[in-house]
Amino acid sequence: MQDWKQVGKAIAEAGKINIFTHIHADGDCLGSAFALAYFLCDFGKEVNIICEEKPPVNLSYVYEANLPSAVKFYVWDDTESNALSAFDSELSVAVDVSDVKRLGERKELFFEAPATVRIDHHISEETFTPITICNPKWAATTEGIWEFIKTYKNWNNLPHIKDIAKCVYTGILTDTGCFAYSNVTAETHKIAAEIIEIAGSMTWQYSAIYENQTKGEIALKAIAYSKVEYFAAGKISFLHITKEEMEKTGANDDDLGGLAPFLRCIEGVSVGILVKPGKSEGQYRLSLRSDEHCDVNAVASKFNGGGHKRAAGLVYSPVCGLSFDEYKEKLIGEVEKWME
């Protein structure tokens, strides 16, 4: 059990609170942010949830929900920065954020608040907040949010407890690969059971997240099947989807979501590497997925990236001084080292 007293004290002393997700927010990150926001709202707080970019559409049921009037959701934009600064937040909370770099362009806003808190399940070399709760035994950060909420009396009678429960389940479902990954514990299943007792069946979440493949995603998979590369005697799969291929198929960024897990599911593959277009010319975003034979978070950290042991990400930019072919060779070599 974590010592949540400092977090509770910081929340009690703040009337206005900003919650920050990591860049490219996933289901756990969003679930943590929105579950915490509903909870804070029930205690009379004004809350902003601030994402770096619009989250995947298959998670829209989380961020397009009918939010309480005290909770606002923002996608970061320079046009919003003044309004958010004027909010005069008394507390910034980073959820599922392992490294300060993963705050992206919102970093300055995060530190404008006089108090900062980080709640996470990723081990990192150093924290960037004076109050940090981090437990790598949680299968998802939402497990920690649920644990925190249950430290309060009558937590199960909170006005938004069903909304909180649904958000927590989203984080667990996505960060455990639908309860298939090695991070799943007995406690994970206990929390899932509690949630179902409170909010009912969650099967609709699986359908919303995993059973709505677009035609663009199918077209991209057709391309992917013909161009996957293999390294390290077939233990590493590598796929580079170009901007031109996305335009040709009419696919968007959301359509890329299923390709990284697909690469890891190929027979004999321990690590899958997906390369996709970045935000600027010459920039690429890379997603890594692995089995128990490689810690891809450790690999990604060598390239200023990060994430989980089994799922991590990084960004290539020409400013690193390497051509992408050189970068690719170096990355694959690092993966091979960790697989030894």
Sequence and secondary structure as in RCSB ss.txt:
>XXXX:A:sequence
MQDWKQVGKAIAEAGKINIFTHIHADGDCLGSAFALAYFLCDFGKEVNIICEEKPPVNLSYVYEANLPSAVKFYV
WDDTESNALSAFDSELSVAVDVSDVKRLGERKELFFEAPATVRIDHHISEETFTPITICNPKWAATTEGIWEFIK
TYKNWNNLPHIKDIAKCVYTGILTDTGCFAYSNVTAETHKIAAEIIEIAGSMTWQYSAIYENQTKGEIALKAIAY
SKVEYFAAGKISFLHITKEEMEKTGANDDDLGGLAPFLRCIEGVSVGILVKPGKSEGQYRLSLRSDEHCDVNAVA
SKFNGGGHKRAAGLVYSPVCGLSFDEYKEKLIGEVEKWME
>XXXX:A:secstr
    HHHHHHHHT SEEEEE  SS  HHHHHHHHHHHHHHHHTT EEEEEESS   GGGHHHHTS   TTEEEEE
  HHHHHHHHHT  SEEEEES  SGGGGGGGHHHHTTSS EEEEES   SS SSSEEEE TTSSSHHHHHHHHHT
TSTTGGG TTHHHHHHHHHHHHHHHTTTTTSTT  HHHHHHHHHHHHHH   HHHHHHHHS   HHHHHHHHHHH
HH EEETTTTEEEEE  HHHHHHHT  GGGGTTHHHHHHTSTT SEEEEEEE SSTT EEEEEEE TT  HHHHH
HTTT EE SSEEEEEE GGGSS HHHHHHHHHHHHHHHH 
